[in-house]
Amino acid sequence: MSVSTGARRDSLRRALQTALAGALAYAAERHWGAGESFLAVISAALVIDDTSDQTLNQARARILATVLGTFSGIAVMAIFAGAPAWIPLSIVLAIMAAVSAYRSAWSYGIVAACALALGSEENRWEVAQDRGIAIAIGATIGMLVGFCVWPESAQSNVRRAVRTALEHCRDLLEYTVDTVASEGRRDPTELHRRFSVEMSRARNAAASISVGSKDGGENYRELVDRLDRLWHALIILDRIGEQQDGDQLSMLDETSDAVKELRKRAGSSLESIAQLEVVSDAARAELEQCLRHTRDAVKADLERTDDIGRDLEISALVFGLDETIGNLCEISDAIKHIQR
C-alpha cells in the first residue's frame, strides 16, 4: 500500500506532538499535581489530532467529559454508599455510555467516573479534585502543543486533502472516458480507495474548523460536498466502462472524437481546480461549447441505429459528462468563496 507524502507528514507531526505533549504533561503533573501522572499523560496524548482545530475541540471535549464523569461518579457513590463496588461501577458505566451515544467525544468521561466509582468513599472529593486537575493539565498541555509545535490548521488540511482528491478525480475521468471511447480498461479500485481516504480526511477537518474562519467553515464543507458529487458523476462513467468489459462502446468517429475532446478540456479544468484555482470564464465557455458539440454528435449518433442498449449507454455517458462539467463549475465557485 502506497503512502502519500502528506500522510507521512501528518504521521510525523502527530508523533512529534504526542511525544512532546506526553513528556510535558508528565513533568507538569509531577511538579504541580498529586501523583496522577498517568491521567495527565493519557489526556495530553489523546487530545492531539490531525489539525490544531481538532486538537482544540478534543481538549474541550475531554475537560467537559471529565466534569460530567466526575459529578456522575460522585452522585452514584453518594446514592449507593456502602453497596458492593460493582453496583456503582455498573451504574456509572451505563450512564456515561448512554451519554456518549449522543456525544461520542464525551466517552472519555468514563475514565473519571470509573476512577471515582472504584475509589474510597472517605476521600472521594480529594480523588475527584486530583484526577480532574491531572486531566485538565494534560488536555491543556496537549492543546498548547497542538497550536505551538508544527501547527496545522483545519483549513490547510482540507485544502491539501481536496487537492489530492481532485487529482484522483482527474485520473478516474481519464480512465473511464478512455475505456468507453477506445478499447481496454484499467482497474480503478485503487483510485476509489485513495479518494475515500482523502474525502474522509477532508470531511473530518472541515467539520472541525473553529479558528480563522468567518463562516465557521461552511464554505469548506460546501466545497467537500461538491467534490463528493463530482466523484459520483464520475462513477456513472466508470459503471459504463465496467459494463463494456474492455470493449469499445460502438459510436461514430465524430462522437468518439467529441467525447475525447470534452474529456481533455474537463481534465485541463480539473488540473487548474486541483491547484485550487478558479476556472476562468473563457475556460467555462469552451467547456460549455464542447459539451453542446458532444450532445449534437450524440444526437446524430443515436438516430443511426435502433439498438436500445447501445443508445442507453451513450445517453448515460453524455449525462455523466454533463454532470461532471456542472460539478466542476460548482467546485470552481466554491473555491472562489473560500478565497475571499
Buried (B, 14 or more C-beta within 10 A) or exposed (E): EEEEEBBEEBEEBBEBBBEBBBBBBBEBBEEEBEEBBEBBBBBBBBBBBBBBBBBBBBBBBBBBBBBBBBBBBBBBBEEBEEEEEEBBBEBBBEBBEEBBEEEEBBBBBBBBBBBBBBBEEEEBEEBBEBBBBBBBBBBBBBBBBBBEBBBBBBBBBBBBBBBBBBBBBBBBBBBBBBBBBEEEBBEBEEBBEBBEBBBEBBBBBBBBBBBEBEEEBBBBBBBBBBBBBBBEBBBBBBBBBBBBEEEEBBBEEBBBBBBBBBBBBBBBBBEBBBEBBBBEEEBBEBBEEBBEBBBEBBEEBBEEEEEEEBBEBBEBBBBBBBBBBBBBBBBBBBBEEBEE
